C-alpha cells in the first residue's frame, strides 16, 4: 500500500503545470499556426492569380472552363494538380516553350508550401 500512495503523489506532482505556462505555450502554437495559415492563404491567391494571368487566351473555350477550375480550386493541392492542364492550354496557343517558362515560374511559387513528395524532382534523364 505504501508504494501505491507514493505513486499517486508522484503522478499528481508531475501533472501539475502552472496554467500561465500552458496558456503561454498554447497561444504561441496558435500564433504560429495562424501565421502559417495566413501565408498559405496569401500564396494560394497569388498562385491562382498567376495561373489565371497565364490563361488569358483570346477565344479559347477550353481555357474558360479551366479558368473556372482554377478560380474555384479549394487549396494549394488543387492548384498544384491543375498545372498540367494550365500548361496544355497555354501551349496550345503560345507554344510549349512559352508554356514551360510560365509553368516554371508558377511551380516555383509552390516552394515550401506543399509536401516534398508532391514537388517536382529535377533529373538528368530528360536533359
N, CA, C and O atoms as CSV, one atom per row, in Angstrom:
chain,resi,resn,atom,element,x,y,z
A,1,UNK,N,N,0.814,-1.198,0.000
A,1,UNK,CA,C,0.000,0.000,0.000
A,1,UNK,C,C,0.855,1.258,0.000
A,1,UNK,O,O,0.452,2.279,-0.558
A,2,UNK,N,N,2.015,1.198,0.612
A,2,UNK,CA,C,2.867,2.370,0.670
A,2,UNK,C,C,3.309,2.784,-0.733
A,2,UNK,O,O,3.327,3.976,-1.041
A,3,UNK,N,N,3.665,1.829,-1.583
A,3,UNK,CA,C,4.086,2.171,-2.947
A,3,UNK,C,C,2.955,2.788,-3.755
A,3,UNK,O,O,3.214,3.614,-4.630
A,4,UNK,N,N,1.698,2.408,-3.485
A,4,UNK,CA,C,0.559,2.998,-4.190
A,4,UNK,C,C,0.382,4.466,-3.830
A,4,UNK,O,O,0.118,5.289,-4.707
A,5,UNK,N,N,0.521,4.802,-2.565
A,5,UNK,CA,C,0.376,6.211,-2.177
A,5,UNK,C,C,1.525,7.038,-2.730
A,5,UNK,O,O,1.326,8.191,-3.110
A,6,UNK,N,N,2.733,6.465,-2.780
A,6,UNK,CA,C,3.884,7.153,-3.357
A,6,UNK,C,C,3.670,7.404,-4.858
A,6,UNK,O,O,4.013,8.470,-5.369
A,7,UNK,N,N,3.109,6.427,-5.545
A,7,UNK,CA,C,2.818,6.550,-6.968
A,7,UNK,C,C,1.805,7.656,-7.228
A,7,UNK,O,O,1.968,8.445,-8.159
A,8,UNK,N,N,0.769,7.717,-6.415
A,8,UNK,CA,C,-0.258,8.745,-6.575
A,8,UNK,C,C,0.336,10.126,-6.370
A,8,UNK,O,O,0.016,11.046,-7.124
A,9,UNK,N,N,1.184,10.297,-5.379
A,9,UNK,CA,C,1.819,11.595,-5.117
A,9,UNK,C,C,2.693,11.991,-6.299
A,9,UNK,O,O,2.647,13.143,-6.731
A,10,UNK,N,N,3.489,11.066,-6.834
A,10,UNK,CA,C,4.360,11.370,-7.965
A,10,UNK,C,C,3.556,11.725,-9.215
A,10,UNK,O,O,3.905,12.665,-9.930
A,11,UNK,N,N,2.500,10.992,-9.479
A,11,UNK,CA,C,1.676,11.285,-10.649
A,11,UNK,C,C,1.036,12.659,-10.504
A,11,UNK,O,O,0.980,13.428,-11.463
A,12,UNK,N,N,0.560,12.964,-9.316
A,12,UNK,CA,C,-0.074,14.263,-9.105
A,12,UNK,C,C,0.938,15.390,-9.250
A,12,UNK,O,O,0.613,16.436,-9.812
A,13,UNK,N,N,2.148,15.201,-8.761
A,13,UNK,CA,C,3.172,16.238,-8.863
A,13,UNK,C,C,3.606,16.471,-10.306
A,13,UNK,O,O,3.864,17.614,-10.684
A,14,UNK,N,N,3.694,15.420,-11.124
A,14,UNK,CA,C,4.143,15.594,-12.497
A,14,UNK,C,C,3.046,16.169,-13.387
A,14,UNK,O,O,3.349,16.732,-14.439
A,15,UNK,N,N,1.816,16.048,-13.005
A,15,UNK,CA,C,0.732,16.580,-13.815
A,15,UNK,C,C,0.482,18.061,-13.561
A,15,UNK,O,O,-0.178,18.722,-14.362
A,16,UNK,N,N,0.987,18.575,-12.486
A,16,UNK,CA,C,0.734,19.968,-12.154
A,16,UNK,C,C,1.662,20.863,-12.948
A,16,UNK,O,O,2.883,20.791,-12.811
A,17,UNK,N,N,1.084,21.692,-13.765
A,17,UNK,CA,C,1.830,22.678,-14.544
A,17,UNK,C,C,1.098,23.994,-14.371
A,17,UNK,O,O,-0.124,24.042,-14.514
A,18,UNK,N,N,1.812,25.048,-14.070
A,18,UNK,CA,C,1.129,26.335,-13.894
A,18,UNK,C,C,0.314,26.686,-15.135
A,18,UNK,O,O,0.780,26.537,-16.265
A,19,UNK,N,N,-0.897,27.149,-14.907
A,19,UNK,CA,C,-1.800,27.437,-16.023
A,19,UNK,C,C,-1.265,28.546,-16.916
A,19,UNK,O,O,-1.534,28.542,-18.117
A,20,UNK,N,N,-0.523,29.487,-16.371
A,20,UNK,CA,C,0.026,30.557,-17.211
A,20,UNK,C,C,1.041,30.017,-18.208
A,20,UNK,O,O,1.136,30.511,-19.332
A,21,UNK,N,N,1.809,28.992,-17.794
A,21,UNK,CA,C,2.767,28.364,-18.706
A,21,UNK,C,C,2.039,27.645,-19.838
A,21,UNK,O,O,2.414,27.774,-21.003
A,22,UNK,N,N,1.011,26.898,-19.497
A,22,UNK,CA,C,0.227,26.181,-20.506
A,22,UNK,C,C,-0.436,27.174,-21.454
A,22,UNK,O,O,-0.401,26.994,-22.672
A,23,UNK,N,N,-1.033,28.209,-20.903
A,23,UNK,CA,C,-1.686,29.224,-21.724
A,23,UNK,C,C,-0.688,29.902,-22.657
A,23,UNK,O,O,-1.004,30.172,-23.816
A,24,UNK,N,N,0.508,30.174,-22.159
A,24,UNK,CA,C,1.543,30.803,-22.980
A,24,UNK,C,C,1.974,29.916,-24.130
A,24,UNK,O,O,2.139,30.383,-25.257
A,25,UNK,N,N,2.156,28.639,-23.845
A,25,UNK,CA,C,2.556,27.687,-24.891
A,25,UNK,C,C,1.444,27.535,-25.926
A,25,UNK,O,O,1.712,27.501,-27.127
A,26,UNK,N,N,0.198,27.442,-25.464
A,26,UNK,CA,C,-0.925,27.307,-26.391
A,26,UNK,C,C,-1.046,28.536,-27.289
A,26,UNK,O,O,-1.280,28.397,-28.489
A,27,UNK,N,N,-0.892,29.721,-26.736
A,27,UNK,CA,C,-1.014,30.924,-27.571
A,27,UNK,C,C,0.140,31.026,-28.560
A,27,UNK,O,O,-0.043,31.514,-29.675
A,28,UNK,N,N,1.330,30.570,-28.163
A,28,UNK,CA,C,2.471,30.563,-29.085
A,28,UNK,C,C,2.203,29.629,-30.257
A,28,UNK,O,O,2.455,29.978,-31.410
A,29,UNK,N,N,1.692,28.443,-29.955
A,29,UNK,CA,C,1.382,27.476,-31.011
A,29,UNK,C,C,0.286,28.020,-31.919
A,29,UNK,O,O,0.381,27.898,-33.140
A,30,UNK,N,N,-0.752,28.619,-31.340
A,30,UNK,CA,C,-1.841,29.183,-32.149
A,30,UNK,C,C,-1.342,30.295,-33.059
A,30,UNK,O,O,-1.752,30.383,-34.216
A,31,UNK,N,N,-0.454,31.152,-32.537
A,31,UNK,CA,C,0.033,32.258,-33.366
A,31,UNK,C,C,0.893,31.747,-34.511
A,31,UNK,O,O,0.845,32.295,-35.612
A,32,UNK,N,N,1.689,30.691,-34.263
A,32,UNK,CA,C,2.492,30.107,-35.336
A,32,UNK,C,C,1.604,29.450,-36.381
A,32,UNK,O,O,1.838,29.606,-37.580
A,33,UNK,N,N,0.589,28.718,-35.941
A,33,UNK,CA,C,-0.334,28.085,-36.883
A,33,UNK,C,C,-1.108,29.133,-37.662
A,33,UNK,O,O,-1.342,28.962,-38.858
A,34,UNK,N,N,-1.507,30.211,-37.010
A,34,UNK,CA,C,-2.232,31.288,-37.679
A,34,UNK,C,C,-1.374,31.970,-38.730
A,34,UNK,O,O,-1.852,32.281,-39.821
A,35,UNK,N,N,-0.099,32.205,-38.402
A,35,UNK,CA,C,0.816,32.829,-39.364
A,35,UNK,C,C,1.048,31.910,-40.554
A,35,UNK,O,O,1.084,32.366,-41.697
A,36,UNK,N,N,1.205,30.612,-40.287
A,36,UNK,CA,C,1.422,29.648,-41.366
A,36,UNK,C,C,0.191,29.588,-42.274
A,36,UNK,O,O,0.320,29.564,-43.498
A,37,UNK,N,N,-0.993,29.565,-41.675
A,37,UNK,CA,C,-2.229,29.503,-42.459
A,37,UNK,C,C,-2.418,30.787,-43.266
A,37,UNK,O,O,-2.876,30.743,-44.408
A,38,UNK,N,N,-2.071,31.915,-42.681
A,38,UNK,CA,C,-2.171,33.196,-43.393
A,38,UNK,C,C,-1.229,33.212,-44.599
A,38,UNK,O,O,-1.600,33.687,-45.672
A,39,UNK,N,N,-0.009,32.690,-44.419
A,39,UNK,CA,C,0.954,32.618,-45.524
A,39,UNK,C,C,0.436,31.713,-46.632
A,39,UNK,O,O,0.546,32.039,-47.814
A,40,UNK,N,N,-0.133,30.567,-46.241
A,40,UNK,CA,C,-0.665,29.628,-47.231
A,40,UNK,C,C,-1.836,30.252,-47.994
A,40,UNK,O,O,-1.956,30.064,-49.204
A,41,UNK,N,N,-2.693,30.988,-47.297
A,41,UNK,CA,C,-3.853,31.600,-47.944
A,41,UNK,C,C,-3.418,32.690,-48.920
A,41,UNK,O,O,-3.961,32.785,-50.020
A,42,UNK,N,N,-2.448,33.510,-48.529
A,42,UNK,CA,C,-1.983,34.550,-49.454
A,42,UNK,C,C,-1.260,33.929,-50.647
A,42,UNK,O,O,-1.383,34.417,-51.771
A,43,UNK,N,N,-0.503,32.853,-50.407
A,43,UNK,CA,C,0.170,32.160,-51.507
A,43,UNK,C,C,-0.851,31.540,-52.447
A,43,UNK,O,O,-0.669,31.563,-53.664
A,44,UNK,N,N,-1.930,30.983,-51.890
A,44,UNK,CA,C,-2.995,30.404,-52.712
A,44,UNK,C,C,-3.544,31.450,-53.679
A,44,UNK,O,O,-3.721,31.172,-54.865
A,45,UNK,N,N,-3.808,32.636,-53.177
A,45,UNK,CA,C,-4.359,33.688,-54.036
A,45,UNK,C,C,-3.342,34.183,-55.062
A,45,UNK,O,O,-3.706,34.475,-56.202
A,46,UNK,N,N,-2.072,34.279,-54.668
A,46,UNK,CA,C,-1.035,34.712,-55.618
A,46,UNK,C,C,-0.852,33.688,-56.739
A,46,UNK,O,O,-0.728,34.059,-57.906
A,47,UNK,N,N,-0.836,32.418,-56.392
A,47,UNK,CA,C,-0.665,31.356,-57.395
A,47,UNK,C,C,-1.890,31.300,-58.303
A,47,UNK,O,O,-1.765,31.141,-59.517
A,48,UNK,N,N,-3.056,31.429,-57.716
A,48,UNK,CA,C,-4.293,31.432,-58.506
A,48,UNK,C,C,-4.252,32.578,-59.524
A,48,UNK,O,O,-4.581,32.386,-60.694
A,49,UNK,N,N,-3.851,33.755,-59.076
A,49,UNK,CA,C,-3.773,34.917,-59.970
A,49,UNK,C,C,-2.751,34.694,-61.082
A,49,UNK,O,O,-2.996,35.059,-62.231
A,50,UNK,N,N,-1.605,34.098,-60.746
A,50,UNK,CA,C,-0.582,33.825,-61.760
A,50,UNK,C,C,-1.095,32.835,-62.802
A,50,UNK,O,O,-0.839,32.992,-63.996
A,51,UNK,N,N,-1.813,31.825,-62.347
A,51,UNK,CA,C,-2.372,30.845,-63.294
A,51,UNK,C,C,-3.415,31.495,-64.187
A,51,UNK,O,O,-3.433,31.259,-65.396
A,52,UNK,N,N,-4.275,32.302,-63.610
A,52,UNK,CA,C,-5.304,32.971,-64.413
A,52,UNK,C,C,-4.683,33.953,-65.396
A,52,UNK,O,O,-5.160,34.082,-66.523
A,53,UNK,N,N,-3.629,34.645,-64.987
A,53,UNK,CA,C,-2.932,35.555,-65.911
A,53,UNK,C,C,-2.310,34.777,-67.061
A,53,UNK,O,O,-2.316,35.242,-68.201
A,54,UNK,N,N,-1.778,33.604,-66.773
A,54,UNK,CA,C,-1.206,32.768,-67.826
A,54,UNK,C,C,-2.255,32.244,-68.790
A,54,UNK,O,O,-1.953,31.959,-69.948
A,55,UNK,N,N,-3.480,32.118,-68.316
A,55,UNK,CA,C,-4.567,31.584,-69.148
A,55,UNK,C,C,-5.308,32.654,-69.944
A,55,UNK,O,O,-6.288,32.337,-70.617
A,56,UNK,N,N,-4.883,33.868,-69.890
A,56,UNK,CA,C,-5.559,34.915,-70.652
A,56,UNK,C,C,-5.305,34.688,-72.139
A,56,UNK,O,O,-4.404,35.269,-72.744
A,57,UNK,N,N,-6.139,33.818,-72.698
A,57,UNK,CA,C,-6.021,33.393,-74.095
A,57,UNK,C,C,-7.291,33.831,-74.797
A,57,UNK,O,O,-8.391,33.514,-74.344
A,58,UNK,N,N,-7.154,34.547,-75.887
A,58,UNK,CA,C,-8.318,35.048,-76.608
A,58,UNK,C,C,-9.078,33.917,-77.294
A,58,UNK,O,O,-8.505,33.158,-78.075
A,59,UNK,N,N,-10.370,33.813,-76.998
A,59,UNK,CA,C,-11.273,32.930,-77.712
A,59,UNK,C,C,-11.101,31.443,-77.501
A,59,UNK,O,O,-11.570,30.656,-78.323
A,60,UNK,N,N,-10.457,31.035,-76.447
A,60,UNK,CA,C,-10.278,29.603,-76.209
A,60,UNK,C,C,-11.320,29.129,-75.203
A,60,UNK,O,O,-11.276,29.505,-74.031
A,61,UNK,N,N,-12.265,28.295,-75.669
A,61,UNK,CA,C,-13.342,27.815,-74.802
A,61,UNK,C,C,-12.812,26.895,-73.714
A,61,UNK,O,O,-13.297,26.934,-72.583
A,62,UNK,N,N,-11.829,26.073,-74.037
A,62,UNK,CA,C,-11.294,25.167,-73.020
A,62,UNK,C,C,-10.614,25.945,-71.905
A,62,UNK,O,O,-10.628,25.522,-70.750
A,63,UNK,N,N,-10.018,27.084,-72.249
A,63,UNK,CA,C,-9.389,27.924,-71.226
A,63,UNK,C,C,-10.450,28.486,-70.289
A,63,UNK,O,O,-10.183,28.661,-69.100
A,64,UNK,N,N,-11.657,28.774,-70.800
A,64,UNK,CA,C,-12.722,29.299,-69.952
A,64,UNK,C,C,-13.102,28.294,-68.871
A,64,UNK,O,O,-13.253,28.666,-67.708
A,65,UNK,N,N,-13.257,27.043,-69.237
A,65,UNK,CA,C,-13.560,26.016,-68.242
A,65,UNK,C,C,-12.416,25.854,-67.252
A,65,UNK,O,O,-12.635,25.694,-66.051
A,66,UNK,N,N,-11.213,25.895,-67.762
A,66,UNK,CA,C,-10.043,25.770,-66.900
A,66,UNK,C,C,-9.930,26.970,-65.963
A,66,UNK,O,O,-9.549,26.820,-64.802
A,67,UNK,N,N,-10.256,28.141,-66.457
A,67,UNK,CA,C,-10.251,29.331,-65.598
A,67,UNK,C,C,-11.202,29.148,-64.424
A,67,UNK,O,O,-10.889,29.545,-63.302
A,68,UNK,N,N,-12.357,28.551,-64.675
A,68,UNK,CA,C,-13.306,28.296,-63.589
A,68,UNK,C,C,-12.727,27.296,-62.588
A,68,UNK,O,O,-12.882,27.468,-61.379
A,69,UNK,N,N,-12.064,26.261,-63.085
A,69,UNK,CA,C,-11.467,25.269,-62.188
A,69,UNK,C,C,-10.372,25.900,-61.325
A,69,UNK,O,O,-10.250,25.593,-60.139
A,70,UNK,N,N,-9.585,26.779,-61.930
A,70,UNK,CA,C,-8.536,27.472,-61.171
A,70,UNK,C,C,-9.173,28.430,-60.164
A,70,UNK,O,O,-8.747,28.498,-59.011
A,71,UNK,N,N,-10.184,29.160,-60.598
A,71,UNK,CA,C,-10.835,30.140,-59.729
A,71,UNK,C,C,-11.442,29.480,-58.502
A,71,UNK,O,O,-11.373,30.034,-57.405
A,72,UNK,N,N,-12.032,28.316,-58.670
A,72,UNK,CA,C,-12.730,27.657,-57.566
A,72,UNK,C,C,-11.941,26.524,-56.920
A,72,UNK,O,O,-12.510,25.709,-56.193
A,73,UNK,N,N,-10.645,26.466,-57.176
A,73,UNK,CA,C,-9.795,25.468,-56.505
A,73,UNK,C,C,-9.805,25.753,-55.003
A,73,UNK,O,O,-9.692,26.902,-54.578
A,74,UNK,N,N,-9.939,24.702,-54.217
A,74,UNK,CA,C,-10.072,24.861,-52.766
A,74,UNK,C,C,-8.771,25.124,-52.036
A,74,UNK,O,O,-8.750,25.834,-51.030
A,75,UNK,N,N,-7.685,24.555,-52.537
A,75,UNK,CA,C,-6.433,24.678,-51.795
A,75,UNK,C,C,-5.237,24.575,-52.735
A,75,UNK,O,O,-5.385,24.434,-53.949
A,76,UNK,N,N,-4.052,24.649,-52.141
A,76,UNK,CA,C,-2.820,24.600,-52.923
A,76,UNK,C,C,-2.657,23.274,-53.659
A,76,UNK,O,O,-2.130,23.243,-54.770
A,77,UNK,N,N,-3.105,22.182,-53.049
A,77,UNK,CA,C,-3.008,20.884,-53.730
A,77,UNK,C,C,-3.816,20.881,-55.017
A,77,UNK,O,O,-3.356,20.369,-56.038
A,78,UNK,N,N,-5.013,21.448,-54.977
A,78,UNK,CA,C,-5.844,21.520,-56.187
A,78,UNK,C,C,-5.127,22.304,-57.281
A,78,UNK,O,O,-5.108,21.883,-58.438
A,79,UNK,N,N,-4.537,23.446,-56.917
A,79,UNK,CA,C,-3.816,24.248,-57.913
A,79,UNK,C,C,-2.588,23.503,-58.430
A,79,UNK,O,O,-2.261,23.589,-59.614
A,80,UNK,N,N,-1.915,22.781,-57.558
A,80,UNK,CA,C,-0.735,22.017,-57.980
A,80,UNK,C,C,-1.103,21.024,-59.076
A,80,UNK,O,O,-0.393,20.894,-60.073
A,81,UNK,N,N,-2.215,20.330,-58.884
A,81,UNK,CA,C,-2.618,19.319,-59.855
A,81,UNK,C,C,-3.212,19.924,-61.126
A,81,UNK,O,O,-3.343,19.220,-62.127
A,82,UNK,N,N,-3.567,21.180,-61.116
A,82,UNK,CA,C,-4.080,21.846,-62.320
A,82,UNK,C,C,-2.958,22.382,-63.213
A,82,UNK,O,O,-3.234,22.847,-64.318
A,83,UNK,N,N,-1.723,22.329,-62.771
A,83,UNK,CA,C,-0.616,22.877,-63.563
A,83,UNK,C,C,-0.504,22.238,-64.945
A,83,UNK,O,O,-0.240,22.931,-65.927
A,84,UNK,N,N,-0.700,20.935,-65.027
A,84,UNK,CA,C,-0.608,20.261,-66.331
A,84,UNK,C,C,-1.654,20.751,-67.307
A,84,UNK,O,O,-1.363,20.934,-68.489
A,85,UNK,N,N,-2.870,20.966,-66.828
A,85,UNK,CA,C,-3.937,21.483,-67.691
A,85,UNK,C,C,-3.648,22.922,-68.106
A,85,UNK,O,O,-3.903,23.316,-69.244
A,86,UNK,N,N,-3.114,23.696,-67.169
A,86,UNK,CA,C,-2.760,25.091,-67.486
A,86,UNK,C,C,-1.676,25.106,-68.550
A,86,UNK,O,O,-1.754,25.883,-69.501
A,87,UNK,N,N,-0.674,24.265,-68.403
A,87,UNK,CA,C,0.401,24.213,-69.400
A,87,UNK,C,C,-0.126,23.791,-70.766
A,87,UNK,O,O,0.265,24.363,-71.783
A,88,UNK,N,N,-1.002,22.805,-70.799
A,88,UNK,CA,C,-1.556,22.352,-72.075
A,88,UNK,C,C,-2.347,23.464,-72.758
A,88,UNK,O,O,-2.255,23.632,-73.974
A,89,UNK,N,N,-3.118,24.220,-71.989
A,89,UNK,CA,C,-3.918,25.307,-72.570
A,89,UNK,C,C,-3.026,26.414,-73.116
A,89,UNK,O,O,-3.281,26.954,-74.192
A,90,UNK,N,N,-1.983,26.747,-72.367
A,90,UNK,CA,C,-1.066,27.793,-72.838
A,90,UNK,C,C,-0.291,27.302,-74.052
A,90,UNK,O,O,-0.117,28.048,-75.016
A,91,UNK,N,N,0.178,26.053,-74.018
A,91,UNK,CA,C,0.962,25.501,-75.130
A,91,UNK,C,C,0.145,25.413,-76.401
A,91,UNK,O,O,0.695,25.572,-77.491
A,92,UNK,N,N,-1.151,25.164,-76.297
A,92,UNK,CA,C,-1.998,25.052,-77.488
A,92,UNK,C,C,-2.054,26.364,-78.258
A,92,UNK,O,O,-2.254,26.370,-79.473
A,93,UNK,N,N,-1.878,27.465,-77.556
A,93,UNK,CA,C,-1.973,28.774,-78.211
A,93,UNK,C,C,-0.597,29.404,-78.425
A,93,UNK,O,O,-0.302,29.903,-79.511
A,94,UNK,N,N,0.232,29.381,-77.401
A,94,UNK,CA,C,1.506,30.118,-77.443
A,94,UNK,C,C,2.725,29.245,-77.703
A,94,UNK,O,O,3.815,29.770,-77.931
A,95,UNK,N,N,2.568,27.937,-77.675
A,95,UNK,CA,C,3.698,27.037,-77.883
A,95,UNK,C,C,4.236,26.511,-76.564
A,95,UNK,O,O,4.055,27.101,-75.499
A,96,UNK,N,N,4.907,25.372,-76.686
A,96,UNK,CA,C,5.370,24.685,-75.481
A,96,UNK,C,C,6.472,25.442,-74.751
A,96,UNK,O,O,6.526,25.404,-73.521
A,97,UNK,N,N,7.339,26.118,-75.467
A,97,UNK,CA,C,8.444,26.834,-74.823
A,97,UNK,C,C,7.918,27.933,-73.897
A,97,UNK,O,O,8.385,28.076,-72.767
A,98,UNK,N,N,6.958,28.696,-74.375
A,98,UNK,CA,C,6.375,29.760,-73.549
A,98,UNK,C,C,5.592,29.152,-72.387
A,98,UNK,O,O,5.667,29.636,-71.258
A,99,UNK,N,N,4.848,28.098,-72.669
A,99,UNK,CA,C,4.077,27.436,-71.610
A,99,UNK,C,C,5.000,26.895,-70.522
A,99,UNK,O,O,4.705,27.037,-69.336
A,100,UNK,N,N,6.099,26.286,-70.907
A,100,UNK,CA,C,7.041,25.740,-69.929
A,100,UNK,C,C,7.652,26.858,-69.083
A,100,UNK,O,O,7.823,26.699,-67.874
A,101,UNK,N,N,7.979,27.978,-69.711
A,101,UNK,CA,C,8.549,29.110,-68.971
A,101,UNK,C,C,7.548,29.626,-67.939
A,101,UNK,O,O,7.907,29.878,-66.788
A,102,UNK,N,N,6.289,29.781,-68.359
A,102,UNK,CA,C,5.260,30.277,-67.442
A,102,UNK,C,C,5.027,29.289,-66.299
A,102,UNK,O,O,4.873,29.689,-65.145
A,103,UNK,N,N,5.004,27.996,-66.630
A,103,UNK,CA,C,4.763,26.988,-65.592
A,103,UNK,C,C,5.937,26.847,-64.644
A,103,UNK,O,O,5.745,26.545,-63.466
A,104,UNK,N,N,7.144,27.059,-65.131
A,104,UNK,CA,C,8.299,27.037,-64.223
A,104,UNK,C,C,8.179,28.145,-63.183
A,104,UNK,O,O,8.494,27.939,-62.011
A,105,UNK,N,N,7.726,29.313,-63.610
A,105,UNK,CA,C,7.524,30.426,-62.670
A,105,UNK,C,C,6.428,30.079,-61.658
A,105,UNK,O,O,6.589,30.302,-60.458
A,106,UNK,N,N,5.331,29.541,-62.147
A,106,UNK,CA,C,4.214,29.182,-61.259
A,106,UNK,C,C,4.632,28.069,-60.303
A,106,UNK,O,O,4.322,28.125,-59.113
A,107,UNK,N,N,5.329,27.063,-60.814
A,107,UNK,CA,C,5.762,25.953,-59.961
A,107,UNK,C,C,6.690,26.433,-58.855
A,107,UNK,O,O,6.640,25.920,-57.737
A,108,UNK,N,N,7.524,27.401,-59.153
A,108,UNK,CA,C,8.424,27.973,-58.146
A,108,UNK,C,C,7.671,28.641,-57.001
A,108,UNK,O,O,8.188,28.736,-55.887
A,109,UNK,N,N,6.467,29.099,-57.266
A,109,UNK,CA,C,5.668,29.756,-56.234
A,109,UNK,C,C,5.195,28.771,-55.166
A,109,UNK,O,O,4.817,29.186,-54.070
A,110,UNK,N,N,5.210,27.484,-55.468
A,110,UNK,CA,C,4.765,26.456,-54.531
A,110,UNK,C,C,5.852,26.055,-53.535
A,110,UNK,O,O,5.583,25.311,-52.592
A,111,UNK,N,N,7.062,26.535,-53.734
A,111,UNK,CA,C,8.192,26.102,-52.921
A,111,UNK,C,C,7.915,26.338,-51.431
A,111,UNK,O,O,7.576,27.444,-51.009
A,112,UNK,N,N,8.071,25.268,-50.654
A,112,UNK,CA,C,7.886,25.338,-49.218
A,112,UNK,C,C,6.443,25.286,-48.753
A,112,UNK,O,O,6.181,25.354,-47.552
A,113,UNK,N,N,5.505,25.169,-49.678
A,113,UNK,CA,C,4.087,25.184,-49.316
A,113,UNK,C,C,3.433,23.813,-49.388
A,113,UNK,O,O,2.369,23.597,-48.809
A,114,UNK,N,N,4.057,22.900,-50.087
A,114,UNK,CA,C,3.497,21.555,-50.266
A,114,UNK,C,C,4.467,20.523,-49.710
A,114,UNK,O,O,5.654,20.807,-49.551
A,115,UNK,N,N,3.973,19.344,-49.419
A,115,UNK,CA,C,4.889,18.273,-49.005
A,115,UNK,C,C,5.908,17.994,-50.106
A,115,UNK,O,O,5.597,18.085,-51.294
A,116,UNK,N,N,7.110,17.657,-49.704
A,116,UNK,CA,C,8.175,17.410,-50.689
A,116,UNK,C,C,7.817,16.298,-51.669
A,116,UNK,O,O,8.328,16.270,-52.788
A,117,UNK,N,N,6.951,15.391,-51.260
A,117,UNK,CA,C,6.576,14.291,-52.143
A,117,UNK,C,C,5.759,14.779,-53.342
A,117,UNK,O,O,5.676,14.075,-54.348
A,118,UNK,N,N,5.156,15.964,-53.257
A,118,UNK,CA,C,4.370,16.486,-54.375
A,118,UNK,C,C,5.178,17.350,-55.326
A,118,UNK,O,O,4.808,17.498,-56.491
A,119,UNK,N,N,6.250,17.910,-54.859
A,119,UNK,CA,C,7.008,18.833,-55.706
A,119,UNK,C,C,7.828,18.069,-56.725
A,119,UNK,O,O,8.179,16.908,-56.511
A,120,UNK,N,N,8.130,18.719,-57.825
A,120,UNK,CA,C,8.856,18.060,-58.916
A,120,UNK,C,C,10.293,17.800,-58.525
A,120,UNK,O,O,10.898,18.534,-57.743
A,121,UNK,N,N,10.817,16.738,-59.091
A,121,UNK,CA,C,12.215,16.406,-58.896
A,121,UNK,C,C,12.917,16.573,-60.233
A,121,UNK,O,O,12.499,16.013,-61.246
A,122,UNK,N,N,13.975,17.339,-60.218
A,122,UNK,CA,C,14.708,17.526,-61.459
A,122,UNK,C,C,15.665,16.361,-61.638
A,122,UNK,O,O,16.318,15.920,-60.692
A,123,UNK,N,N,15.735,15.884,-62.835
A,123,UNK,CA,C,16.575,14.728,-63.120
A,123,UNK,C,C,17.336,14.990,-64.416
A,123,UNK,O,O,16.927,15.816,-65.232
A,124,UNK,N,N,18.407,14.303,-64.587
A,124,UNK,CA,C,19.215,14.459,-65.805
A,124,UNK,C,C,18.710,13.562,-66.929
A,124,UNK,O,O,19.283,13.568,-68.018
A,125,UNK,N,N,17.663,12.800,-66.695
A,125,UNK,CA,C,17.171,11.892,-67.721
A,125,UNK,C,C,16.650,12.615,-68.949
A,125,UNK,O,O,16.826,12.135,-70.069
A,126,UNK,N,N,16.016,13.755,-68.758
A,126,UNK,CA,C,15.438,14.467,-69.897
A,126,UNK,C,C,16.385,15.460,-70.536
A,126,UNK,O,O,16.070,16.032,-71.579
A,127,UNK,N,N,17.539,15.674,-69.926
A,127,UNK,CA,C,18.458,16.688,-70.458
A,127,UNK,C,C,19.378,16.171,-71.488
A,127,UNK,O,O,20.200,16.921,-72.015
